[in-house]
């Protein structure tokens, strides 16, 4: 089999055949690999189908949030970014800052 045929077969597996595999017939690493590939394929499809939401927070050890930021990204080719408005309510005690 040439390289083009191998790539074509693999692409066919990822687009169609991976969904026909019966998970109960797999064990160990193969089962984990097929499950992981399915998750990646669904996530990739939804990422390009919809918008990607990115949200990040930073917290102190006690769980107090000191930073948060959010962004909604439109996938290529309409690449734009919408910044989310985030409020910050920082209260520092002078004897706590080192």
ZIKAMO-V114691 format. One record per residue. N is the residue number from 1. PSI is psi as a letter, one per 40 degrees, with the letter a starting at -180 (NA if undefined). D_LAST is the distance of its C-alpha to the last C-alpha in Angstrom with 1 decimal. Layout:
n=N psi=PSI d_last=D_LAST
n=N psi=PSI d_last=D_LAST
//
This chain:
n=1 psi=h d_last=64.9
n=2 psi=i d_last=63.5
n=3 psi=d d_last=59.9
n=4 psi=d d_last=60.7
n=5 psi=d d_last=62.3
n=6 psi=d d_last=59.3
n=7 psi=d d_last=56.9
n=8 psi=d d_last=59.2
n=9 psi=d d_last=59.5
n=10 psi=d d_last=55.8
n=11 psi=d d_last=55.3
n=12 psi=d d_last=58.0
n=13 psi=d d_last=56.3
n=14 psi=d d_last=53.0
n=15 psi=d d_last=54.7
n=16 psi=d d_last=57.3
n=17 psi=d d_last=57.9
n=18 psi=d d_last=54.4
n=19 psi=e d_last=55.0
n=20 psi=e d_last=58.3
n=21 psi=h d_last=56.9
n=22 psi=h d_last=57.2
n=23 psi=d d_last=53.9
n=24 psi=e d_last=55.8
n=25 psi=e d_last=57.7
n=26 psi=i d_last=54.6
n=27 psi=i d_last=52.6
n=28 psi=b d_last=49.5
n=29 psi=d d_last=48.1
n=30 psi=d d_last=50.7
n=31 psi=d d_last=49.9
n=32 psi=d d_last=46.1
n=33 psi=d d_last=46.9
n=34 psi=d d_last=49.2
n=35 psi=d d_last=46.9
n=36 psi=d d_last=43.9
n=37 psi=d d_last=46.2
n=38 psi=d d_last=47.4
n=39 psi=d d_last=43.8
n=40 psi=d d_last=43.0
n=41 psi=d d_last=46.3
n=42 psi=d d_last=45.8
n=43 psi=d d_last=42.2
n=44 psi=d d_last=43.4
n=45 psi=d d_last=46.4
n=46 psi=d d_last=44.4
n=47 psi=d d_last=41.8
n=48 psi=d d_last=44.6
n=49 psi=d d_last=46.6
n=50 psi=a d_last=43.9
n=51 psi=i d_last=40.7
n=52 psi=h d_last=37.5
n=53 psi=h d_last=34.6
n=54 psi=h d_last=31.1
n=55 psi=h d_last=28.1
n=56 psi=i d_last=24.6
n=57 psi=i d_last=21.6
n=58 psi=h d_last=18.0
n=59 psi=i d_last=16.5
n=60 psi=i d_last=13.6
n=61 psi=d d_last=14.7
n=62 psi=e d_last=16.2
n=63 psi=e d_last=18.4
n=64 psi=h d_last=17.0
n=65 psi=h d_last=18.1
n=66 psi=e d_last=15.8
n=67 psi=i d_last=18.4
n=68 psi=i d_last=22.1
n=69 psi=i d_last=24.8
n=70 psi=i d_last=28.5
n=71 psi=i d_last=31.4
n=72 psi=h d_last=35.2
n=73 psi=h d_last=36.9
n=74 psi=h d_last=40.6
n=75 psi=i d_last=41.9
n=76 psi=i d_last=43.9
n=77 psi=e d_last=46.3
n=78 psi=f d_last=45.1
n=79 psi=h d_last=41.5
n=80 psi=i d_last=39.6
n=81 psi=h d_last=36.2
n=82 psi=h d_last=35.4
n=83 psi=h d_last=31.9
n=84 psi=i d_last=31.0
n=85 psi=h d_last=29.5
n=86 psi=h d_last=26.2
n=87 psi=i d_last=24.6
n=88 psi=h d_last=20.8
n=89 psi=g d_last=19.7
n=90 psi=h d_last=15.9
n=91 psi=h d_last=14.6
n=92 psi=i d_last=11.1
n=93 psi=h d_last=10.5
n=94 psi=d d_last=8.7
n=95 psi=e d_last=7.8
n=96 psi=d d_last=6.4
n=97 psi=h d_last=3.8
n=98 psi=NA d_last=0.0
//
